[in-house]
């Protein structure tokens, strides 16, 4: 019989509701697992056992009154980029190492109101800037499939925690693939919702026009349940769509009869790992057997996605991170100083890591006088062309199917010294953020080395139902989601 921490939301909820198990029992099972493995995996920056057990006791009281929904009593983890009232929020940075927010983010508030149990804040690339979780001030997170390999980033801690059964589900953020890519590397399910589907209130900003919060879970249904709970209009966020939460997976179907799926020719090019290509093509064949109609399509401006992204994202980051100056909160370098300017310079030099400083400088340059039109404005214009590519494809296709990443996870330290190689790891995920589209990554197999590979499915804006229908049908007809990392 599986240990409680190995189970899914879908299997745990009826047992909790029936009183077969208690939320406290479940929380202790997860916390003991964290205590055993976090020292090796470094998935968590902050663990909250006392708060978790108190929340679990309250969940049990709700369940006894018959008031518990599907997330009541479910242990979850949240990327350390969300404000959590009374619990420090570091963003993986020395700059916020002692910051304790006085308020709760909308995402975490909605989960807590649903009765979910917060077990801790997960490791991440500093200020969400990275593709491997190696830029964290608190050290890299290790992949549970092989601890010598990266988890992906920037939501690597959340993906690792779900894959290693250190929580039942987790929350990450996705600016250029930071939910989907680590989900692919760790063999779990991750959803980037449509931009505006989930409130960004209390999410520490990296690039405000790209950031979006979403779930990481063990199955498609679990991810859908979490997404329903955190979605919906929020007056605290002016970019949040005034739409009710979606009723996802209301009537899931195994059959995909007549569903047209686009296969972009630009995504299957030289440079992709051969095993990734083989597994993704096998997944497309599976979808075809379920009745889907694969059609080759073209997204011609894909080749511009990385330069466009790194101009827009760094420009927005240079603006958002200007607030960290050592004056109101966060890290401040030790004085004495000859003046305010020196305090700013030393604080930012010591408080930020190399990758964050690199992106601030790139963004500041792109926005500077004389270069704004040549770089930032031009990038926004090409972003529009990328959006139009998708609009054209979605005139005939219900969804688009691609690899999540061009390779499986790589070794820790392998690419950290080559930023350009690292940036290329996001080549298949960035466009969805530029266009604001919903996208999911789910497991589609293992390489010969035993590393997971992810399948990505993209849909029209606010068409998460289409994405989840295809993902759920694929999951029900394969066993990839049932595979677990080897014992640690």
Secondary structure, 3 states (H helix, E strand, C coil): CCCHHHCCHHHHHHHHHCCCCCHHHHHHHHHHHHHHHHHHHCCEEEECHHHHHHHHHHHHHHHHCCCCCCCCCCEEEEECCECECCEECCCCCHHHCCCECCCCCHHHHHHHHCCCEEEEEECCCHHHCCCCCCCCCCCCCEECCEEEEECCCCCHHHHHHHHCCCCCEEEEEECCCCCHHHHHHHCCEEEECCCCCECCCCECCCCCCCCEEEEEECCHHHHHHHHHHHECCCCCCCCCCCCCCCCCCCCCCCCCCCCEEEEEHHHCCCCCCHHHHHHHHHHHHHHHHCCCEEEEECCHHHHHHHHHHHHHHHHHHHHHHHHCCCCCCCCCCCCCCCCHHHHHHHHHHHHCCHHHHHHHHHHHHHHCCCCCHHHHHHHHHHHHHHHHHHHHHCCCCCEEEEECCCCCCCECCCCCCCHHHHHHHHCCCHHHHHHCCCEEEEEEEECCCCCEEEEEEECCCCCHHHHHHHHHHHHHCCCHHHCCCCCC
